[in-house]
Amino acid sequence: MAIIDEGRVVVQGLSPQWYGGRVGSVAMLRLDLLHPVISGNKWFKLRYNLLRAIGEGHRTVLSFGGAHSNHLIALAAAAGHIGLRSIGAVRGEYARDQLTDTLRTCEHYGMRLHFVSRADYARRQDTAFLQALSQQFAGVFIVPEGGANEEGIRGAQDIAAFVPAASTHLCVSVGSGTTFVGLRQALSARQALLGFVPLRGGRYLTEGIAKQLTQENNENWELFDKWHLGGFGKCDSTLISFMNDFYTVNGIPLDRVYTAKMMFGLRELIYSGAFPPDSKILAIHTGGLQGNSSVAQQLVF
Ligand SMILES: *Cc1c(COP(=O)(O)O)cnc(C)c1O
């Protein structure tokens, strides 16, 4: 699918000033450069889902997400580009004048919004609920929330092809864990994979991730949930200052929900001496910059 030019992805070194020269190097894999909204890991998790939908003759794709979902907006744009219709099953009810920037942009790309009560949304993985949706929207191809299926994992495995062989530690933010699972499967076992969950108590995901890994891949990884900075989606002045400083020093914009909290945590880990001095750390920029619109006035980028 030619809608995304993967040649845009670069590995960009961070200024040693930012990490105090305490490790060999820190760089970011700039998946955010792929597209303004089909960005980062979302493209990789969607690509094989879209190919499968087309291959099976579907004309419409449906998926789930909240009102700020990077996944829904990426689906809306990607489906629009390739001529598939899309439906976003949105958690909660929103009046027309309450639509978030994300939902408005989803509509702009042609996505039909289908609001689902929180009680129903909790059933988004139940077979009966999914069957009812398939009947309501006949012929629809349903992608689970976050692209969390085999196609999503397979796509995430492709991200490993951009990782330099010399990297000793990989860092990625974790939501559903789909990207993390794909990466752990595809990376060399000697490369450590560190997952940063921006969610209070997010380490509960450890068990679910371990179950999805084969025994040989189930090693050399760890999740951290310490750096949720107030909880999922919360953004205070500490985080905003961090994002602005990071941009000033490194020239890289971070998103407030995922990558900013990962880099916040990574820097604390580096300064606490968690890494051997010759480590070559690669942090994956998973995109999500569209979600910064609500704090745009406070950002220098
Ligand atoms: C969705 C998202 C993640 C989490 O990806 P999972 O595969 O669901 O773990 C991380 N970073 C950004 C920017 C995202 O939008």
The ligand as a Tripos MOL2 file, in Angstrom:
@<TRIPOS>MOLECULE
LIG
   15    15     1     0     0
SMALL
NO_CHARGES

@<TRIPOS>ATOM
      1 C1         -1.3400    3.4040   20.7170 C.3       1 LIG1
      2 C2         -0.0390    3.9840   21.1050 C.ar      1 LIG1
      3 C3          0.8820    3.2580   21.8780 C.ar      1 LIG1
      4 C4          0.5610    1.8970   22.4670 C.3       1 LIG1
      5 O1          0.6420    0.8550   21.5240 O.3       1 LIG1
      6 P1          0.1320   -0.6080   21.8930 P.3       1 LIG1
      7 O2          0.4940   -1.4280   20.7160 O.co2     1 LIG1
      8 O3         -1.3650   -0.5130   22.0480 O.co2     1 LIG1
      9 O4          0.7780   -1.0370   23.1340 O.co2     1 LIG1
     10 C5          2.1130    3.8430   22.1440 C.ar      1 LIG1
     11 N1          2.4090    5.0730   21.6840 N.ar      1 LIG1
     12 C6          1.5420    5.8100   20.9520 C.ar      1 LIG1
     13 C7          1.9450    7.1720   20.5200 C.3       1 LIG1
     14 C8          0.3040    5.2900   20.6370 C.ar      1 LIG1
     15 O5         -0.5610    6.0330   19.9340 O.3       1 LIG1
@<TRIPOS>BOND
     1     1     2 1
     2     2     3 ar
     3     2    14 ar
     4     3     4 1
     5     3    10 ar
     6     4     5 1
     7     5     6 1
     8     6     7 2
     9     6     8 1
    10     6     9 1
    11    10    11 ar
    12    11    12 ar
    13    12    13 1
    14    12    14 ar
    15    14    15 1
@<TRIPOS>SUBSTRUCTURE
     1 LIG1         1 GROUP 0 **** ****
